[in-house]
Amino acid sequence: MKKNKKLKRNNNKVLLVLLGILLICFALIGYEFYKYFYAGTGSTKYGDRLEGIEKYPLKETLSDDIKDIYKDTSSIGKINVQVKGKIIYITIDFKENVKVNAAKDLAIKSLDAIEEEYLNFYEVQYILTSSYETNETETKYFPVFGAKSSDSSKVVW
């Protein structure tokens, strides 16, 4: 009888130690899940990707400067410029029939409004659309998308 009590007491100690180890493992796993999924959610949506952006502040008049480049171009209807993070989005709508290559060349002129050092920091995304409606084949190629990376000097269409 004494042997059974001693054996049960030893079994209980082993079970308690194993239960403690199991609880510690669950706590560590829970902490790692929290850290992976929720830690840092209070920061900005860009995280640390905008590091150094304070050295390259864009002019408040960037949108107006780009629109001024095209003020004498009658084929352009609307121009929309947005800056989100390190990307400058430029949308140009053509109101007249324009060939795609001519539209691309006109769009690239907008880079003149951005200083060279800023072009090496920001990326530029283009969307070229045409509100000119005709049955000609040239307008079916719109919209045209283009991008200029910060480490490249060329626009890729």
C-alpha positions in Angstrom: 0.0 0.0 0.0 2.8 2.4 0.8 4.5 1.5 -2.5 1.3 2.4 -4.4 1.1 5.8 -2.7 4.7 6.5 -3.4 4.3 5.5 -7.0 1.2 7.7 -7.4 3.0 10.6 -5.8 5.9 10.2 -8.3 3.5 9.9 -11.2 1.8 13.1 -10.1 5.1 14.9 -9.9 6.0 13.8 -13.4 2.6 14.8 -14.8 2.9 18.2 -13.1 6.4 18.8 -14.6 5.1 17.8 -18.0 2.1 20.0 -17.7 4.3 22.9 -16.7 6.5 22.4 -19.7 3.4 22.2 -21.9 2.0 25.5 -20.5 5.4 27.2 -21.1 5.5 26.0 -24.7 1.9 27.2 -25.3 2.8 30.6 -23.8 5.9 30.9 -26.0 4.0 29.9 -29.1 1.3 32.4 -28.3 3.8 35.2 -27.8 5.5 34.4 -31.1 2.1 34.5 -32.9 1.3 37.8 -31.4 4.7 39.2 -32.3 4.5 37.9 -35.9 0.9 39.1 -36.6 0.2 42.0 -34.3 3.5 43.6 -33.2 4.2 46.9 -35.1 0.6 47.3 -36.3 0.5 50.7 -34.6 3.2 52.1 -36.9 2.6 53.6 -40.3 1.4 51.5 -43.2 4.8 51.9 -44.9 6.8 50.7 -42.0 10.4 51.7 -42.5 10.2 52.0 -46.3 10.0 55.8 -46.2 13.3 56.1 -44.4 15.1 59.3 -45.6 12.0 60.8 -47.2 12.4 63.9 -45.1 15.6 64.7 -47.1 13.6 64.8 -50.3 10.4 66.9 -49.7 8.5 67.4 -52.9 7.3 70.9 -53.8 3.7 71.7 -52.8 3.2 72.9 -56.4 4.4 69.7 -58.1 0.9 69.0 -59.5 0.6 72.6 -60.9 4.2 72.4 -62.3 3.3 69.3 -64.2 0.1 70.7 -65.5 1.9 73.9 -66.6 4.2 71.8 -68.8 1.1 70.7 -70.8 -0.9 73.9 -70.8 -0.2 74.6 -74.5 -0.9 71.0 -75.5 -4.4 70.8 -76.8 -4.6 67.0 -77.0 -4.5 66.6 -73.2 -7.7 66.8 -71.3 -7.1 66.0 -67.6 -4.0 65.5 -65.6 -4.0 64.0 -62.1 -0.9 63.9 -59.9 -0.8 62.1 -56.6 2.1 61.3 -54.2 1.7 58.3 -52.0 4.8 57.3 -50.0 7.8 57.2 -52.4 5.6 56.9 -55.6 4.4 59.7 -57.8 1.3 58.7 -59.7 0.6 60.7 -62.9 -2.6 60.1 -64.8 -3.0 61.8 -68.2 -6.2 61.7 -70.2 -6.1 62.6 -73.9 -9.1 64.2 -75.4 -8.0 64.0 -79.0 -6.8 61.2 -81.1 -3.2 60.6 -80.3 -0.9 57.8 -81.3 0.4 55.7 -78.4 4.0 56.6 -79.1 3.2 60.3 -79.1 1.3 59.9 -75.9 4.3 58.2 -74.3 6.6 61.0 -75.4 4.3 63.6 -74.0 4.0 61.8 -70.7 7.8 61.6 -70.3 8.0 65.4 -70.5 6.4 65.5 -67.0 9.7 64.3 -65.6 11.1 67.8 -66.3 9.0 69.2 -63.4 10.8 66.9 -60.9 14.4 67.7 -59.9 17.0 65.0 -60.8 17.9 64.2 -57.2 14.2 63.5 -56.5 13.9 61.3 -59.5 16.6 59.2 -58.0 14.6 58.8 -54.8 10.9 58.6 -55.9 9.3 56.2 -58.4 7.0 57.6 -61.1 3.9 55.6 -62.3 2.0 56.6 -65.4 -1.5 55.8 -66.5 -2.4 57.2 -70.0 -6.0 57.1 -71.0 -8.0 58.4 -73.9 -11.5 59.8 -73.7 -11.5 60.3 -77.5 -14.0 57.9 -78.9 -13.6 56.7 -82.4 -13.5 53.4 -84.4 -9.8 54.0 -85.3 -7.5 51.2 -84.1 -5.1 53.5 -82.3 -7.4 54.3 -79.4 -7.9 50.7 -78.6 -4.4 50.5 -77.2 -5.4 52.8 -74.3 -5.0 52.7 -71.3 -1.2 52.6 -71.3 0.8 52.0 -68.1 4.3 53.1 -67.5 6.8 53.2 -64.6 10.1 54.8 -63.9 12.1 53.2 -61.1 14.1 55.3 -58.7 17.3 53.6 -59.8 16.7 53.9 -63.5 16.6 56.8 -65.9 14.1 55.2 -68.3 10.4 54.8 -68.3 9.2 51.2 -69.0 5.9 50.9 -70.8 
